[in-house]
């Protein structure tokens, strides 16, 4: 599996060279990015990032955290936010932990789910 991950990383780095970090983040955090809505066909970059997310636990973990938080924001049940906060409260990822702390602070102050400002 290690050789496959290394091959994927090299292919991904070659493909993503020259792309902005923001665009790369879109591929990692949004599995639908790069997928044709009419045909369901995936771009080669979307396919590579999807394979990397499956092969690399950290990428998969961050992708799951981002997509599940988007579902929280799109949902109409505040319990989803509590479930998300509980799931990621012990994360060792510094950026995700910082984000989690900001969400919790705002939630504790009684902010409504749609009023949470991410930045």
C-alpha positions as CSV (number, residue, x, y, z in Angstrom):
1,X,0.0,0.0,0.0
2,X,2.9,2.4,0.7
3,X,4.1,2.3,-2.9
4,X,0.6,3.0,-4.1
5,X,0.2,6.0,-1.8
6,X,3.6,7.3,-2.9
7,X,2.6,6.9,-6.6
8,X,-0.7,8.7,-5.9
9,X,1.1,11.5,-4.1
10,X,3.5,12.0,-7.0
11,X,0.7,12.0,-9.6
12,X,-1.3,14.4,-7.5
13,X,1.6,16.8,-6.9
14,X,2.4,16.8,-10.6
15,X,-1.2,17.4,-11.4
16,X,-1.7,20.1,-8.8
17,X,1.5,22.0,-9.5
18,X,0.6,25.6,-10.3
19,X,-2.9,25.4,-8.7
20,X,-3.7,27.7,-5.9
21,X,-4.0,26.3,-2.4
22,X,-7.6,27.4,-2.3
23,X,-8.4,25.3,-5.4
24,X,-6.6,22.3,-4.0
25,X,-8.6,22.7,-0.8
26,X,-11.8,22.6,-2.8
27,X,-10.8,19.2,-4.2
28,X,-9.9,17.8,-0.8
29,X,-12.9,19.1,1.2
30,X,-15.6,18.8,-1.5
31,X,-15.8,15.4,-3.1
32,X,-18.3,16.8,-5.7
33,X,-15.8,19.4,-7.0
34,X,-14.6,18.4,-10.4
35,X,-17.5,16.1,-11.1
36,X,-19.8,16.9,-14.0
37,X,-23.3,17.2,-12.5
38,X,-25.0,16.0,-15.7
39,X,-22.9,13.0,-16.4
40,X,-21.3,12.2,-13.1
41,X,-17.9,12.0,-14.9
42,X,-15.0,12.9,-12.6
43,X,-12.1,15.0,-13.7
44,X,-8.7,13.3,-13.5
45,X,-7.8,15.6,-10.6
46,X,-11.0,14.8,-8.7
47,X,-10.3,11.1,-9.2
48,X,-6.7,11.4,-8.0
49,X,-7.7,13.3,-4.9
50,X,-10.5,10.8,-4.2
51,X,-8.0,7.9,-4.4
52,X,-5.6,9.8,-2.2
53,X,-8.3,10.4,0.4
54,X,-9.0,6.7,0.5
55,X,-5.3,5.8,0.7
56,X,-4.1,8.4,3.1
57,X,-5.9,8.4,6.5
58,X,-5.1,12.0,7.2
59,X,-6.6,13.3,4.0
60,X,-9.6,11.1,4.4
61,X,-10.1,12.3,8.0
62,X,-9.9,16.0,7.0
63,X,-12.2,15.4,4.1
64,X,-14.8,13.7,6.4
65,X,-14.5,16.5,8.9
66,X,-15.2,19.1,6.2
67,X,-18.0,17.3,4.5
68,X,-19.8,16.4,7.7
69,X,-19.5,20.0,8.9
70,X,-21.1,21.2,5.6
71,X,-24.0,18.8,6.3
72,X,-24.3,20.4,9.8
73,X,-24.7,23.8,8.2
74,X,-27.1,22.6,5.7
75,X,-29.3,20.7,8.1
76,X,-32.1,21.9,10.2
77,X,-31.4,19.8,13.3
78,X,-29.1,21.4,15.9
79,X,-28.3,18.0,17.3
80,X,-26.1,17.4,14.2
81,X,-23.7,20.2,15.4
82,X,-23.5,18.5,18.8
83,X,-22.7,15.2,17.2
84,X,-20.0,16.8,15.0
85,X,-18.4,18.6,18.0
86,X,-18.4,15.4,20.0
87,X,-16.8,13.4,17.1
88,X,-13.9,15.9,16.5
89,X,-13.3,17.2,20.1
90,X,-10.1,15.1,20.5
91,X,-8.6,15.8,17.1
92,X,-4.8,16.1,17.0
93,X,-4.9,18.1,13.8
94,X,-3.9,21.7,14.9
95,X,-6.0,23.6,12.3
96,X,-9.1,21.4,12.8
97,X,-8.7,21.7,16.6
98,X,-8.5,25.5,16.3
99,X,-11.6,25.5,14.1
100,X,-13.4,23.2,16.5
101,X,-12.6,25.5,19.4
102,X,-14.1,28.5,17.6
103,X,-17.2,26.6,16.7
104,X,-17.7,25.5,20.3
105,X,-17.1,29.0,21.6
106,X,-19.7,30.4,19.3
107,X,-22.1,27.6,19.9
108,X,-21.8,28.1,23.7
109,X,-22.6,31.8,23.3
110,X,-25.9,30.7,21.9
111,X,-25.3,31.6,18.2
112,X,-27.6,30.0,15.8
113,X,-26.1,27.4,13.4
114,X,-26.4,29.7,10.4
115,X,-24.7,32.6,12.2
116,X,-21.4,30.8,12.9
117,X,-18.7,32.7,11.1
118,X,-15.8,30.5,10.1
119,X,-13.2,33.2,9.9
